[in-house]
Amino acid sequence: MTQINIKRVYETPSSNDGYRVLVDRLWPRGMKREYLKYDYWAKELTPSNDLRKWFHADVEKRWGAFADMYQKELERSHAVKTFIDRIKPYEKVTFLYASKNQEQNHARVLAQYLSTLF
């Protein structure tokens, strides 16, 4: 069974991270490509542009609705099965995200959703 963790892209990589997956649609601000250690960039699993923009207009008030809508997007996504097949061989997978908000971000929703499928 694959253990999924989440971590900000600005944190130091660790050998305990396992397979490192960038789960942001946009490249992290201020991060040079050669400095970010990641194995795969899963743009196809990120919230749609419209949902992402809507959520960022008022993170505090829209968190619950955002989490529900993003989960529905994931349920309809054909990319989820492909991604699960990609990460299944790894004991540990770490999702990398750039958001300053460590509690209310899409990486948490994604990790929680995928953990129900294992």
Secondary structure, 3 states (H helix, E strand, C coil): CCEEEEEECCCCCCHHHCEEEECCCCCCCCCCCCCCCCCEECHHHCCCHHHHHHHHCCHHHHHHHHHHHHHHHHHHCCHHHHHHHHHCCCCEEEEEECCCCCCCCHHHHHHHHHHCCC
